[in-house]
Amino acid sequence: MRWWIKMLFGLAVIALLLLVGWRLVLGLSGLIGGMGDADFGEPDPMFAQEAVIPTRPPELDAEETQPPHATLDDYVPEVETPVDKTAEELIREAEGRS
């Protein structure tokens, strides 16, 4: 009769260990799975995203906000006089002969 008591006690211990192990597995899976969703305190201000403020396109404004300015398209070269030497004279001049 004593071996029945020992067997029942052994089965109870095994059941208790299985229950504790199962609770540990559930607890760890809940902890690991909830880490991405958990909000642990205040958010870091360094990573704060600025709010986007919508603005109107400039063509919708009635008044002109910036005066027109000169661009490279507006450049007009000075009037230059034509060369009065021939190509051979220019070559000689470039080579250093006169």
Backbone hydrogen bonds, N-H to C=O, Kabsch-Sander energy under -0.5 kcal/mol:
donor,donor_aa,acceptor,acceptor_aa,energy
5,I,1,M,-1.2
6,K,2,R,-2.1
7,M,3,W,-2.1
8,L,4,W,-2.6
9,F,5,I,-2.7
10,G,6,K,-2.3
11,L,7,M,-2.4
12,A,8,L,-2.2
13,V,9,F,-2.1
14,I,10,G,-2.3
15,A,11,L,-2.5
16,L,12,A,-2.4
17,L,13,V,-2.5
18,L,14,I,-2.4
19,L,15,A,-2.3
20,V,16,L,-2.4
21,G,17,L,-2.5
22,W,18,L,-2.5
23,R,19,L,-2.1
24,L,20,V,-2.0
25,V,21,G,-2.3
26,L,22,W,-2.3
27,G,23,R,-2.4
28,L,24,L,-2.7
29,S,25,V,-2.3
30,G,26,L,-2.2
31,L,27,G,-2.0
32,I,28,L,-2.9
33,G,29,S,-2.6
34,G,30,G,-1.4
35,M,32,I,-0.9
38,A,34,G,-1.6
40,F,38,A,-0.7
41,G,39,D,-1.4
47,F,44,D,-1.2
48,A,45,P,-1.1
53,I,51,A,-0.6
60,L,57,P,-1.7
61,D,58,P,-1.1
65,T,63,E,-0.6
74,D,71,T,-1.2
75,Y,72,L,-1.1
90,L,86,T,-1.9
91,I,87,A,-2.1
92,R,88,E,-2.4
93,E,89,E,-2.1
94,A,90,L,-2.1
95,E,91,I,-2.2
96,G,92,R,-0.9
97,R,92,R,-2.0
